[in-house]
Amino acid sequence: MPYSIDTSGLVDGRRRYYPPSVFQGLWEDIEDLIQAGGLFASDEVLHDLVRQDDDVHAWAATQPALFLPLDDDIQVATTEVMTVFNEWVPVDRSRNVADPFVVAVARVRQCPVVSGEKWSNSPYPSRVAIPNVCQHFGLRHMTFLEMIQDLRWTYGR
């Protein structure tokens, strides 16, 4: 099954919880998954990572097969997402820039979204989170660990 991954999913996986210095085999499997077309992200995720300019961005830049260009289908799906959640991305684009594209990719590819975001109970439309949007569109949302479990990958002795 393919997966659409958000910036927070990559940061959680590579920096916060499963650094390659400890989980080298996991990251070899992630790279194989990318090459097989099983893990992808919108180009907007790469733009988000550029702003962080860290080891996650450096690694991501070596994975061109991970990033999908904004083709017509993704642009249409993004427009549909933003029509429903029109306050999600602020006009100044100060946050959540990639999020609608990540959800759009999942809609087009009919796959789960992987992110580190938690459900938002905020009454403010601008504070919606990826899990809320996924639920609205009938998409499965999961964390990086849940993706590993979904793939049935195991590591250890």
SULURPE-V472038 format. One record per backbone hydrogen bond with DSSP energy under -0.5 kcal/mol. CO is the residue of the C=O (numbers start at 1). NH is the residue of the N-H. If there is no record, write none. Layout:
BEGIN
CO:NH
CO:NH
END
This chain:
BEGIN
2:112
3:5
3:40
4:114
6:10
7:11
8:12
9:13
10:14
11:15
11:16
12:17
12:18
13:18
19:22
19:23
23:27
24:28
25:29
26:30
27:31
28:32
29:33
30:34
31:35
32:36
33:38
33:39
34:37
38:3
40:5
41:68
42:45
42:46
43:47
44:48
45:49
46:50
47:51
48:52
49:52
49:53
54:58
55:59
56:60
57:61
59:62
60:63
63:66
64:67
66:41
68:43
69:71
71:75
72:76
73:77
74:78
75:79
76:80
77:81
78:82
79:83
80:84
81:85
84:86
85:88
88:90
90:93
96:100
98:101
98:102
99:103
100:104
101:105
102:106
103:107
104:108
105:109
106:110
106:111
112:4
113:115
113:142
114:6
123:125
124:127
125:128
129:132
129:133
130:134
131:135
132:136
133:137
134:139
135:138
140:113
142:115
143:147
144:148
145:149
146:150
147:151
148:152
148:153
149:152
END
